[in-house]
Structures are given as structure tokens and as C-alpha cells.
């Protein structure tokens, strides 16, 4: 799983491997999606590429991704977005589904390409690069 969710303490947010699958199947989605105050989860993403930058303006995430125009995404209610060094984006909140959906939307704006590895990736994602043309 790319971009694992982390508690504010740094521990993984996912279910333990020892729990059987049937133990999670019968719980309502509301209990899994919403977490208590001390269970805040976050995902970190990186913008890799020359000139790729991100910034937060009020409730908008503004990204320059090499297009002729900046990409502007509305930050959903319940999420906080923090940008460090213009290339590291941290999305935090209590709803794991909303965090994952918003991160996927950010990544879809410029997916990592397989030859140079440029694009938006999760911080723990490993991009396998392809070999270029042989002469």
C-alpha cells in the first residue's frame, strides 16, 4: 500500500495483521472513517521535478506542475494541508477515506513518469524507472 496513513505519534494507522478479516467486515464505515482527537492521521507527498512547487492560499492548494497555468484544488472541510520547502505536502485529518481521496486527486494532477521519475508521489513510494532507448 503506497502512502500509508500514520497516527500523529508516527505509528501505522492500518488494522493489525493479526486481526481476522471478518472482524473488520461487519463494522460500520463510520467507525473506521472517523477517528478521535488523538488518532489524527496524515499522508505526506513530494513534488519531484524542476520548477514543481506547491503553496496554500486560504482553503486552496495551488501547485505549479509545469503546465501553462497553476493547478488549484479546493481543500475539503476537515483536512489541513501544510507545505514545507515548497515541495513536501502534508495532508492531515481524522477521516482516512477523505485523506486518501484527496491525496489521490493531488497525485492524478501529475503522476510520476517511469523514465525520469518526475511527478507527484507519496513520500514512501518507490518509483521503478524504465531503461531508456539503447543506441
Wavefront OBJ file of the C-alpha trace (Angstrom):
o trace
v 0.000 0.000 0.000
v 1.502 3.345 -1.053
v 1.271 6.388 1.174
v 0.454 4.628 4.415
v -1.594 6.506 6.939
v 0.188 7.431 10.127
v -1.009 8.448 13.583
v 0.332 11.710 14.948
v 2.617 9.550 17.102
v 4.170 8.029 13.943
v 2.647 4.549 14.319
v 0.858 2.974 11.354
v -2.878 3.663 11.237
v -3.933 0.459 9.457
v -5.561 -2.578 11.115
v -3.176 -5.036 12.726
v -2.213 -8.057 10.659
v -3.288 -10.403 13.457
v -6.948 -9.312 13.237
v -9.004 -11.635 11.039
v -10.706 -10.120 8.003
v -14.153 -10.971 9.370
v -13.538 -8.756 12.411
v -13.464 -5.626 10.237
v -16.135 -6.602 7.717
v -19.143 -6.163 9.992
v -18.200 -2.771 11.432
v -19.937 0.291 10.030
v -17.854 2.600 7.838
v -18.428 5.479 10.249
v -16.363 3.853 12.986
v -13.432 3.215 10.663
v -13.520 6.550 8.859
v -13.795 8.958 11.784
v -11.094 8.895 14.431
v -10.802 10.501 17.853
v -8.701 13.601 18.504
v -5.571 11.683 19.446
v -5.895 9.428 16.380
v -5.245 12.110 13.731
v -3.795 10.553 10.568
v -1.715 12.137 7.843
v -0.090 11.417 4.500
v 2.992 13.041 3.066
v 3.558 13.692 -0.627
v 6.511 15.053 -2.581
v 6.675 17.078 -5.794
v 9.694 15.919 -7.808
v 10.706 17.947 -10.841
v 12.329 21.205 -11.863
v 10.007 24.111 -11.076
v 7.353 21.998 -9.347
v 6.058 23.990 -6.355
v 3.084 23.989 -4.033
v 1.574 26.585 -1.697
v -1.558 27.003 0.382
v -3.792 30.060 -0.090
v -6.654 30.082 2.434
v -8.600 26.876 1.566
v -6.873 26.246 -1.786
v -3.828 24.168 -2.658
v -2.008 25.893 -5.529
v 0.530 23.823 -7.464
v 2.839 24.743 -10.335
v 3.424 21.472 -12.176
v 4.923 22.527 -15.491
v 1.604 23.331 -17.150
v 0.886 26.774 -18.633
v -1.392 27.501 -15.663
v -1.291 26.772 -11.924
v -3.389 23.824 -10.705
v -5.770 24.916 -7.936
v -7.504 22.331 -5.729
v -10.048 23.146 -3.022
v -9.054 21.679 0.355
v -12.023 19.685 1.717
v -13.515 20.589 5.091
v -11.948 18.566 7.897
v -8.484 18.396 6.317
v -5.451 20.543 6.980
v -2.692 20.911 4.420
v 0.827 22.037 5.253
v 3.563 22.726 2.686
v 7.246 22.517 3.628
v 10.093 23.715 1.387
v 7.586 24.220 -1.481
v 7.839 20.534 -2.478
v 6.644 18.497 0.540
v 2.875 18.450 1.148
v 1.403 17.020 4.363
v -2.345 16.283 4.467
v -3.773 15.657 7.941
v -7.253 14.966 9.260
v -9.469 12.498 11.083
v -11.277 10.915 8.114
v -8.957 8.362 6.495
v -11.141 7.958 3.432
v -11.192 11.705 2.774
v -7.409 11.935 3.202
v -6.874 9.093 0.722
v -9.313 10.519 -1.810
v -7.755 13.996 -1.662
v -4.208 12.566 -1.958
v -5.262 10.516 -4.982
v -6.737 13.660 -6.552
v -3.450 15.526 -5.975
v -1.419 12.654 -7.442
v -3.657 12.472 -10.529
v -2.633 16.014 -11.493
v 0.867 14.783 -12.422
v 1.614 11.091 -11.835
v 5.276 10.028 -11.587
v 6.554 9.133 -15.026
v 8.636 5.961 -15.399
v 11.712 7.373 -17.200
v 12.846 10.309 -15.062
v 10.595 9.816 -12.036
v 9.212 13.363 -12.162
v 5.742 13.998 -10.785
v 3.814 13.861 -7.519
v 4.484 10.823 -5.354
v 3.803 9.620 -1.839
v 6.847 10.162 0.373
v 7.341 6.421 0.966
v 6.612 5.379 -2.632
v 9.408 3.820 -4.675
v 9.292 4.562 -8.385
v 10.865 1.874 -10.542
v 12.467 3.570 -13.510
v 12.482 2.099 -17.006
v 15.599 1.863 -19.113
v 15.687 4.350 -21.986
v 16.444 3.638 -25.635
v 19.700 1.891 -26.475
v 21.884 3.398 -29.196
l 1 2 3 4 5 6 7 8 9 10 11 12 13 14 15 16 17 18 19 20 21 22 23 24 25 26 27 28 29 30 31 32 33 34 35 36 37 38 39 40 41 42 43 44 45 46 47 48 49 50 51 52 53 54 55 56 57 58 59 60 61 62 63 64 65 66 67 68 69 70 71 72 73 74 75 76 77 78 79 80 81 82 83 84 85 86 87 88 89 90 91 92 93 94 95 96 97 98 99 100 101 102 103 104 105 106 107 108 109 110 111 112 113 114 115 116 117 118 119 120 121 122 123 124 125 126 127 128 129 130 131 132 133 134 135
